[in-house]
Amino acid sequence: MSEVGAAVNSIRFRMPPGVNPPWILRFSASTVPIIQLSLSSDTLSESEIYDNGLFRVRQQLTTVPGTLLPTPYGGVARQIMVDLNQNALLAKGLTPIDATAAINAQNVTLPSGTAKVGNREYTVSTNSSPTDALMLNDVPIKTIDGSLIYMRDVAHVRDGWSVQQNVARANGNPAALLTIMKTGSVSTLDIVNQIKNDVLPASRAAAPKGLKITELFESVHLRQGVHHGCFARRSDCSMPYCLDNLAFPGQLAKHSYHCDLHSPFYS
């Protein structure tokens, strides 16, 4: 695994900007997904769906022992974007580094010591982070010939998202695919039962209006195999789901899954 990681990292400079480091997993029967969740909505944006899957549903699933949770597929990660106006930068004699330095200097939270009031001592922090991302447009960058240049003069700051690497669709609607795998010696049945009986009802109750959480895959025939003294895994799935790989433009790969797989493993 270390050799694969080193080999891939050595050629990352040839890949498009924004490509994340590889996630390497040793493949075995324990790394096959035991259940998959589809998060879709007719009203929520792809960013909101991704945030709910990553920061809410995924965090609730971490309480189940023996689960391995990659980040969701599909959706877009929220990110504050600064769109630079190259002509305006040249006209003002500025560079993109000046804009980056100005934002880093004006968007910080630092400890500044303590304050003693009566018999209590409070920690005091210097918080200069804006309450709204659009307020970064008013950040001063530099003074040139007595004139103060603001961020809005050479750029536009917006509440956006990072470059999208993949797309997930459920019945044609924006979605995110959350894959749950097993790790360690915990029983697969215990993990699935705890997810279905404890986590999913709570996740659906706390989900925002319009968010649908659907189970796409589960090895239900595993239960039958356990009663017969053997480990039998069979997955019958028909998923109206597709993933579009956007890492390399012009090479989109769409897959619609319909499978009937039989893989007996006798103990």
N, C-alpha and C positions, 0 to 999 in steps of 0.2 A: 504493500500500500504506500509506503514511503517513497519507493522508486517511481510509482505511477504519479504521485503528487509532485515529485521533483521534475519528472519529465514534462508534465503538463505546464508547470509554472515556468519552465525554461522557454516555452513558446508562447506565453501569454501576450508578449509584446506584439505578436503578429495578429492577434485577435482584435475585433472591433472594440472601441472604447466602451466602457461600462459593463463588460462581460465579467461576471462574478467568478471567484475561484471555484474549482470543481468540488463537488461533495462526493467523496469516495466512500463506498460502502462495500464490505465484503459480502458477496452474494451467497446466500444459503437459504434453506427452508424457513429460517427464522426472520429473514429480511423480506419475505413476500408480504404485501399488505394484508392485514387481517380484516380491515374495514376501511372504507373510504367515505368521506362526507362531501356532499355537494352543497355549496353556499351560493344561492342565486336569488335574484330579485328583479321585479319589473319596475321598481321605483328608485332603488338605491344605485349610486354610481359604482363603477369598478373599484375606485379608491375606497369607498365606504365598505364594500363587500370584503376587500382584502384586509382592511383594518380590523373588521369584526372577526375575521377568521384568524388573523395573526395575534391580536391582542386580547381577544375575549374567548373564543371557542378553544383555541390552541392552549391558552393558559389554563382553562378549566380541565383540559385533557391531561395536562402535566401532573395532576394529582393522582392519576391512575398508575399504579406501579407496573413497570415493565413495558411502557409505551415509548416508542421512538417517533418523534414528530418532526419531519422536515417542514420547511416553510411552505405555505400554500402555493399551488400552481395557479396561474391566471391572476387577473386583477393588476392593479398598479400600486406601487408604494408611494405614499404621500411624501412630498419633498418641496421645500421652498426653492423656487427657481428664480434666477436673476438673468434676464434677457438683456445682453449688452448691445448697445448701439455703437458699432465700430466707427462709423463716421463721426458721431458725437465725441467719442473718446479721442480720435485724432485731432478734432477741432479744438478740444480743450487741453491737448497735450498730456493725456492720461493713458494708462495701460490697464488691462484687466487685473493686474496685480494690485493696483491702487484701489479698485472696487472691492476686491477680496479682503484686503487689509482693513478697509473702512468698516465692512460688515463684521469682521472678526473683532474689531476694537469696540464696536458699539453694541455687540450682542454677547455679553458675558455675564456670568453669575459667579462671584468670588466671595469667599469669607473675608470679613473685615474685622473680626475680633468678637469681643463679648461686651455686654452692657450690664452693670449691676444696678438693680432697682430694688431697694429694700433688702430683704433676705433672699432674693432670687437673682440668678445670673442667666442672662439670655444670650444666645448666639445670634450675632447680627451678620447678615449677608448683604452684599452689594449686588442688587439685581437690576441690570440694565436691559434685560431681554424685553422686546416689545410685546404687548398683549395681542397685537394683530400683525400678521406678516406684512401687510401693506404699509405699515408704519416704517418699514425699512427703506421705503422710497424717499423718506425725509432725512436719511443719514447723511451727514456732511462728509465729503471725500477729501477735499483739498482747497486751500485758498490760493488763487492765482491772480496776481496783479490787484490784490485787494478785493477780489470777488470770490465769494464762497460757492463752490461747486457741490451740488447735492446729487444723491444717487439718481433721483428722477430726471436729472439733466442728461445723463448718459446711459441710463438703463431703466428697466422696468422689473420690479420685484412682484412676484405673484405666488399664490398658494397653489402649487401644481403637483406634479409627480415625476419620478425618475423615468429614464428611458425604459419602455416596456419590453421585456424579453420573451414573454409568452402570453398567449390568450386562451382562456377557457370559456366554453359556452355550454349551457345546459338548456336544451330545447330552444336554442337560438337566443337565449337571454345571457347577459353578462353574468359570470360566475367565477368562483374560486374552488379549486379541488384540494381538499385536505386529506392527505394520506396518513394512515396510522399503521405503524409496524410494531412488531414485537421484539423485545430485547431481553436477555437474561433468561432465567429459568421459570418465570411466572407462567401460569397456565393461560393458554390462549383463550379458553372458554371464560375464565375469570375476568380477563381484560375486556372481552366483548360484552359480557353480562354487565359489568360495571359501567361501561360506556353507554350501553343502551338503556339501563335501568336508572342510572344516577346522573350521568353527565348530560346526556342529550335532553332529557326533560327540563333540566335547569337551564341549559343553553337556549332552548327554544322559548322558554318563558322570559328570559332576559334579552332575547334578540330584539332589535328595533323592528318597528312595523314594516312589513313587506319583505323581510329576509326569510328565505326558506332554507331549512337545513334538512337534507335528504340523505339517507343511507344508500350508497351505490353498490356496495360489495360487502359480502360477508360469507365466510365459509360455514354455511349452515349445516352442510352434510358432515362436518367434523363431529358434531354431536352424535350422529348416528354411528359413525365409525368407532367412537369411544365405547358405546354400549356393546359393540360386537368384538371388543378386545383388540382392535387394530386402529391404527391412525390412518383414516382415509380422508383425503381432501378432494373436494370437487366443487367447482365454482360454475354456476349457471347464471350468466349475467347478460343483460341486454341494456346497455347504457347509451342513452341519446346524448353522448358527450363527445367533445372533440377538443384537442389541444393544438394550437397553431404555434410553431416554434418561430419566433421573430428574431432570434439571435443573429441570423445571417439573412439580410434582405434578399428577396428574390428566390429563396429556397424554403417556401412555406410547406409544411407537412401537416396535412389534416388526416385525422384518424377517427373513424367511427367504430366503436367496439361492439362486437357481438360474438360471444365465445361460449363454448361448451367443453370445458377441460376436465379430464379425468386423470388424476395423479395419485394412485394408491401407494402408500408407504406402510409396510407391515412392520409391526414392532417385534 
